[in-house]
Amino acid sequence: MEISSLFHIAGSNFAYAYDEKKLHIKLKSKRNDVQKVHLVFGDPYDYREEAAKDGSGATVWEWHYDLAGMEKTGTDGVYDYWFIEIEPVWQRLRYAFYLESAERPYLFMEGKTVPVTGLKDPKLCDPMNFFAFPFINLVDVYQAPDWVKDTIWYQIFPERFANGDPENDPKGAKSWEEPLESSQDHYGGDLQGVIDHLDYLEELGINGIYFTPIFRSNSNHKYDTIDYMTIDPHFGDSKVLKELVEEAHKRGIRVMLDVVFNHSGFYFDKFQDVVLKGEKSAYKDWFHIKKYPVFDKTNDFQSSKELNFDTFAYTPSMPKLNTQNSETKEYLLNVIRYWSDVAPIDGWRLDVANEVDHQFWREFRTVVREKNPQAYIVGEVWHDANPWLMGDQFDAVMNYPLQSAVAGFFAKNTLDSLEFTHEVSRINFQYPKHVNCHMYNLLDSHDTPRFLYQAEGNKGKLKLAYVFMMTHMGAPSIYYGDEVGMTGKQDPDCRRPMLWKKEDQDLELLAFMKKLIRIRKEHAVLRDQGELCFLSVGNYPEALLYKRFCGNEVYYVLMNRSDEKCVLPLPEEMYHQRFYDLWHEKPIGPVDGMELEPYGFTLLKLTTQNE
């Protein structure tokens, strides 16, 4: 056994409280190196008087432990992943891992790993070097709004969704049909335009809208905020926002706003005060100033690495805020308090969240929860986000690692099915189970090329990708226009005006998306309730097969990414079984293989003879 490959950390995403009673414990080992794993566990104070094993008739006090088998839940091609759910009687636990290999058994503990003779080895009775979960304190348990797990998000870039009030258009705004030519172009999209199309969104079936920033800014994207307390006048005002939220709520649609607290805009009045007054400014500690004068006009305003102040990336128009400064912190927290009073906001998406200090986000969460205990908090973190997902900061992050894997398999063909399942298994194992159920899962966004562009216009690939997202745990998101076939390269091309003319829309794709959304809503196991397990497809690198299951409810998803028809042999567990085809709405089986058209798929629900 390769002992150095074993990995577990107590009190992390490898050992966490799932709720006030249950613990989830995970282990990572070299692939195919460990045959079985038993968790050796017990209460740290449970010592019992036992007869001495030397036959003398004397008694000794020994630690009492139990054994439970762990389940191998997946592999990433390098490591195997093991999982178990435990409910300690006294909400505390000492534990170690009893590992069976082809050579001999080992006991993997916090302090060391030692060979043992078997399950009766005396070393199992000495918990001194075991891992510890001291106590399940409810305040430390990750808790996120339940409604998120059943939400299908729709991301709107307000400037490009719909123009509902031409009177507030920016000067020089283009007509809706004019081609996008520059990142500086304006089209006059606004909040009234969204209100005008809420019925469209309701008919689509989504039940959550995520807006990119709507606060005052000179840009079309609004990520360089000038005034955090004012809706951009080209978008509307606070009254329009309140109406939008109220009308959305009437349709069962929740609203999430985007706030930018890592940096402000260059023309934010506090930063302008520092630019004008230098060291004498009352706001000089609101930012990360290196030297004065703050801004040398000889610098390139769009990008410079030789600045006198820290920024987002190398962008002088986005000076970095000092969130460790008490005045800055209080101002930003008051932004949340203010807008929560204006309208019942359901969630907050946090831009460049990983570059802001953790303490700020802890206080941010407290303020958000005080205003709305059911508000959803999503951070923009493109890498491993576990430090923000321990229950004291965010509920979720934008799941860009999953987005990358889905694009690699379905759009770009850079991953085969085995590589894809390995990557998804790694991503899912990376986070606690209840975090995965609340993740914001996206195919594309305002920061990426459109998925259809990545798939070189192949609509079949786009459909398969959405089938996967709609049958995977977490909250899937649709980037505005994907449902009608919009395409586009990297920003700004991915931010084209929404297609509203019927003759420009892919109505067949729109109908497909409506049906897919309906199926997800009707089957809870495909959303948040079901476990996910990938199944072998043998020598079919372009095919994908996995199941979602909870109790006696079992669903199978089969896909063919190839441009050729295939007959996919079914695994033994599906032999002699009967199914209901959710997509084609007909019973199937028993069968030993499934014919899939090019870019075809099947959604099967396991049935009994009586169903």
N, C-alpha and C positions, 0 to 999 in steps of 0.2 A: 504494500500500500504506500502511495506517495503522500506521506503525512504532511509535507509542506503545502500541499494543495488544499488542505482542509481550511474552511473559512467560516467563522461565526463571531459576531460581536454582540454581547448582551446589551440590552437597552438601546437598540438601534432598529433599523428596518429588518434586522434578522431576528429580533426578539422584542415584540411590542404587545401592548394591551389592545385587543380588538374592541373590547367593550369593558364594562365594569366587572365582568366575570371571566372572560376568556383571554388566554394568551396565544399568540401565534409565534411559532418558533421555526426558523429556517436554517438550513445547512447547505453549504456548497462543497462539492468534492470533485476530484478529477473524473472525467467521463469514464464510465464503465470500470472504475477502480474499486468501488464499494458495491457489494451485492445487496446488503440489507443494513438498515439503520434502526436502532431502537433508542428511544429517549429514556434515559434513566433519570427519574425525577422524584422529588418528595419535598415535604415541608422542612425548612431548615431546622426547626425545633422538635421534629418528631423522632425522638429517640425512645426505643422500647426495650424492656428487659427481656432478654432472650437466653436460652440455655447455651452455655459455652460449647463450641464445636469440638473441644478436645476430649469430650466424654467424661469430664471430671464431676459433673453434676452441678458445678457452679453456674452462676448466672452473670451475664454481662449486659451492658447497655449498648445497643447498636442502633445506628441510624436506619429508619425504615424508608424504603424506596419502592416505587412501582416502575413497570416497564410498559412502553407503548410503541408500536411500530410506526415509523414515519413513512410517508408516501413520496415516491419519486415523481415529482410533478412536471419535469421537463429537463431539457438539456439545451445548451447553446453550441454544442459541438466540441467544447473544451471542458466545460464543467457540467455535472449533474446537479439538479436542484431538489432538495428534500424539504418536506413541510409537515407540520402537525399542529393541531389545535388542542390546547389543554385548558381545563377548567380547574384551577387549584382550589381546594376547599377553603383555604385561609387567605386567598388572594396573594400568595407569595410562593416562591419556588427556588429550589436549588436543582440544577440539572446538568447532565453530561450526555455525550453521544456514544452509544455502544455500536461499533462499526464491524460488520462482517465482511471479510474479503476472501480471496482465494487462498491467501497465506494463513492468516490467523486473525482473531478478533483484537480490536484495539478500543481503548477508552479515551475519547477526545474530550479534554477538560479545558478550563480557562487557563490554568497554569502550565499544563503539559499534556502530552499524549503518550500513553503507555500500553504495552501489550498486556492482555489479560487471558486467563485460562478458560473463561466462559462466563455465563450469566450469574454464576454463584461466586465469582471471584471476590475475595474480601475487599478489593479496591473499590468496588461499587458501593461499599458501606461507609466510605470516608468522603464526605462531601466538601472537605476543606478546599480542594482545588476546583470544585465544580463552578459552573457559571451560576449567576444569581439574578433573579428578578425580585428585588426586595419587597415590593408591594404594589398592587394596582391602585393607584390614586386616580379617581375619576377626573380630576382637574387636568391630569396629564394625558388623558386619552384623546386621540384624534377624533374630532366630531365635526362633521360637515352637514350642510342642509340635505335632507333626504330627497327633496324635489329635483336636485341636480341629476341624480342617476337616471331619471326619466325624461331628461331634457334633450331636445335636439336643437342646437344653436344655429343661428343664421347670422353671419358676420356682415355688417354693413359699413362701408366706407362712405360716410354721409354726403360728401361732395360729389359722389358719382352714382348715387342710387336713384334719386328722382328729384326733379325741380318742382316743388309745389307752390312756390311763391316767387315769381320772377321779379317782384319789387325789391327783394333783398339781394339780388345777384351782384357779385363783385363787378367792378368796372372792367370791361373787356372780356366778360365771360363768353365762352363759345356756345354756339347752339348745340343741342344734345347730339345731333347727328354728325357734327364735325369730327374729323379724326384727331386722336390724341397725338400731340407732337412733342410736348415738353413736360418735364416734371413740375413746371410752374403753371401749367394750364389750369383754368377754372371753368366749371360748367354750371355752377349755380345750384347743385344739389343741396337739399336742406331738410330740416326735421318735418316740415309740413309735407314734403314729398313722401316721407316714410308713413306719416299718418294716412295719406291718400291711398297707400298700397298695403295697409294692414290686412285688408280682406284677402288680398293675394297671398300674403304670408300665412294667414290662417288656413286658406285652402291648400296650400302646399303641405301643411301639417307640422311646421316647426312650432316650438313653444318657448323659445328664448331668442332674444336679439342681443348681439354684442356689437356695440358701436365703438369704432375708433374715435379718438378725441373730438369733443364738440365745443371745447372752451376757446375763448378768443385767441386768435393767432393770425398772422399774415399769410401763412402757407395754406395749401389746400389739404394737407394731411393733419395739421394742428398738433403735431408732436413738439412744437416749440411754443409753449404757452406764454401768452402775454398777460392774460388776466384770468386767474383760476376761478374767480367769482362771477364771471359773465359768460353766457353762451355767445359764441361767435355771432355777430349780427347778421352775417351772411347765411347762418343756419336757422336763426330765429331768436327766441328769447326764453326766459324761464317759464313763461305762461305756455308757450308751445311745447316745451319739454314736459311740463306737468300734464298737458292734454295728451301728449303722445303716450306717456306711461299709463295714464288712466285708460285710454282706449286700448292699449295693448293688453292690460290686465283684464279688461272686459272679454277679450278673446282668449284668455288663458295663456298669454305670452308674457314672459318675464323680460326685464330689461337690465342689461349690464353695461356700465360706462367704463371708459378707459381713462385712467389718470396717469400723468407723467410727473413723478416725484423725484426721479433721479436727476433731472435737469429742468431748467426753465427755457424760455425763449430769450434771445438777445435783448429784445425790447420789453421784457418784464420790468416793471418800474423799479423794483428793488435792485436789479442788476444795472439798470441805467444810472441809478443814483451812485453806484460804485464806480462806474465808468467816468462819470462827471466829477465826483468828489474824491476819488481815490481813497487813501487811508483815513480821511476824515468822514467817510460815509458811515452812517449808522448801520448799514447793511453789509459791511465788508466781510463779516464773519458768516454771512448767509451762503457764501460761495467758497470755493477752494482757490484762493488767490495766491500766486507765487511771488509776484512783484508788481510794482506800479511804475508807470501807468498800466492800467489793466489791459487796454487794447491799443495795439499799434496798427494804425490804418493802412500800413504798408502790407500787412498780412492778407493772405487770400481769405475772404470771408466765408468761402464754402468749405475749405479744408486747409488746416495748417497744423504741423507738429511742433511749431515753435511759438506757443502761446504763453501768455502770462497767467493763465487760469486753466483749471481742469474743465473738460467738457465731456459730452457724450462722443465717443470715438475721437475724431480729430475735427469736430465741427464747431467752429466759433459761435455759430448761431444758437448753440445749445449749451450754455454754461452749466456745469454740474453744481447742484445744490448741496449744501452741507447739512445733512439731516441730523447730524450730531449736535448742532447748535440748537439750544432750547427755543429760541424765538422762531427759527425756521421750522422746527418740528411742530410747534404749536400752530403756526400759520397753516401748514399743510393739513394737519389734523382737523383744523377748523373748516377747511375746504370740504371734507367729508361730512362734517356735522351740518354745514350749511346746505349742501345739495340733498342730503338725506331729509332735511326739513322741507325743501322745495317740492320734492316728489319721492314717493316710496321706491327708491332704487333697489333692485334685487341683487346686484352683484357689481364687483369692481375688478377690472382687469388692470394690472400694474405693469407699466412699461419699464423695460430694462431693470427689472426687479432685483436681479442678482448683484447689481452694483450699489445697492443701498444697504446700509448697515442693518443687521438682524434686529437690534433693539428697537429701531424705528418701526419695523414691521410688527413687532410684538405689540407695541403701543397702538399702532394702526388697527390691528385686529380687535383690540379692546374697544376702541372707539366705534368701529364698524358694528360690532356685536351689540354695543349699547344702543345704537340707533335702530338696528334691525338684526335680531338674533338669528334670522334665517338668511342673511345675506351671504353670497358666494364670493370667495376671494381667490383670484387666479393670477399667478405671477408669470411674467415672460422670462422663462429660464430655458435655454436651449440645450443644457447639459444635465448631468445628474443633479436632481433638485432635492434630494433627501434632507439636507440641512434646513430647508424651508417648509418641510412637510411633516414635521413632528407633532403637529397639533397646536402649535403656539404662534404660527404665522399664516401660511396659506392653506387653502383647502385643496388646491390643485395647481398645476402649471400647464401651459400650452405644450402638448406632447409632441414636440418636434422630433425626438428620436423615433417615435412610432411613425410619424409622417415621412421621415426619411426612408424607413424600411418599406413602407407601403409604396412609395414612389419607386424605390429600387426594384421591387418585384413586379408590380402591376404596370408601371409606366415605362421604365427605362430598360427592363430586362437585365439589370446588372446583378440581380440575385435570382437563384433558382429556388424552388419551393422549399428544399431542405435548409438552405441558407436563410431564407425568410423566416421559417418557423423557429430556427435557432435564434435569430435576432429578436423576434417578437417575444419568445420565451425569456430571453435575457432581460428585455425591457420590463416585462410584466413582473418578473421575480425581483427586480430592482426596488420596487415600491411595495409598501404594505397593501394588503388586499382591499381595504376600504378606501385607500387613496386611489387605486386603479379604477374603482367604481365611480369616482368623482372627476377623473381626468378630463381636461378639455382636449378632445381628439380632433385633429384637423388634417385635411388633405392639402390645403393650400391657404394662403392668406395674402394680405397686402404686402407682406415681406418676402414672398416667394413667387416664382413663376406659377401661372395657372397649371393645374394638374393636366388639363387637356393639352396644353402646350408641351408639357413634359412627355406626354404620351403620343406626341406627334399627331395630334388630332384624332386618335383612335378612340371613338366613343365607347367601344366595347370594353376597353381597359378602364375607362372612367367608371363605367357601370360596375365592373367587378370590384374596383377599389371602394366604391360606396357600399356595395354589398358587404364587404369585409368590415367597414367602419360601422355599419348599422347592425352587425351581428357580433360586435366585439364589446367588451365591458367599457364603461366610461361614457362620457357625453359627446356624441359626434357633432361636428360643425360643418355647415355648408357655407362656403364663401359666396357672397352675392353673385348671382348669374351663373354659377356652375350648373344649376339645375336646368338652364336653358341653352347650355353649350357655349358659354363665353370662354375665350382663350386669351393668352397674353404672356409675353416674356416677363423678365424681371421688372420690378418697379422702374419706370412708371407704367409700363405696358400692361401690367396685371391690374391696373386701376382704371380701366376704361369705363365709360358710362354704361350703366345697366341697359340691357336690350329690352325695350318695352313694346316695340311693334311686333305683332304676332308673326308677320312674315319673316322677321329676323330671328325669332326664337325657335329652338328645337323642341317642338311640342311633344314629340314622341319621348324625348328624354325627360321632359317635365312630367309627363304621365308616369313614366318609370319611377321617378323620384317620389312622387306622391304615393304610389303603391308600396314602395320599399319602406317609406316612413310609416305607413299604416301598419305594415306587418310588424315592424319593430315595436310599435306602440301596443299591439295586440298580444305580444308574447313576452312576458316579463323575463323569462329565462334567457332570451336573446339580449336583454338589456343588462340589468344589474344583479339578477338573482342567480344566474348560472355560472358554474365553473367552465373553464375553457381547456380543452385538451386537443392537441394536434395529433392526427393519425397518419400512419405511413401510407404513401402513395406508390411505393416501390420505385420502378424505373420510369417515373413520369415527372420529370423535373419542372414541367410547366403546369402541373395540376396541384390543387390544394384541397385538403380534406381536414376538417376539424369538427368537434362536437361541443355543444353547450349543454350542460345538464344541471339539474337540481332535483334531488329526490328521485321520483319516478319519471320526471319529465326529461326527455332527451331529444335534442335536435342535432341534425347533421348538416353541414354546409360543404358543398362540393363545387369546385371551380376549375375551369380550363382557361388558362391564360394564352394558350396557343391559337394561331390562326388556322389550325387544322382540327377536325373532329377527333375525339378520342373516346375510347371505352375504358373507363376507369374501374379496375377490379376493386371490390369492396373488401374491407377487413373482415376477419372472422366474426367479430361481434355483431356485424350487420347481416350475417347469413340468416336465412329463414325468417326474417323480420318483415313486418308490414309497416308502411310509412304513409304519411299524408304529405303530398307535395304542396307546400304553402304558396309557391309562386304560380304554379299551373292549376292549383285548386282541384287536385284529384288524388285518389289513393294509388299507391305503388307497392309492389312486392308480392311475394318474396322475389328478390333478384340477387345475383352474385356479381353483377357489374352495372355500371351506369354510363349511358352514352351522353356525352356532353358536346354540344355544338361549339364551333370556334367562339371563344370568349363567352362560353355558356356557363351556367351555374344552376344549381338545384338547392332548394331549402327544404329539408325533410324533417318532419316530426314523427318520432317513433309512436306507433299506435298499438293498441291491444285489439284483440279480435272483435270486441264489442264497440269500438269507437268508429 
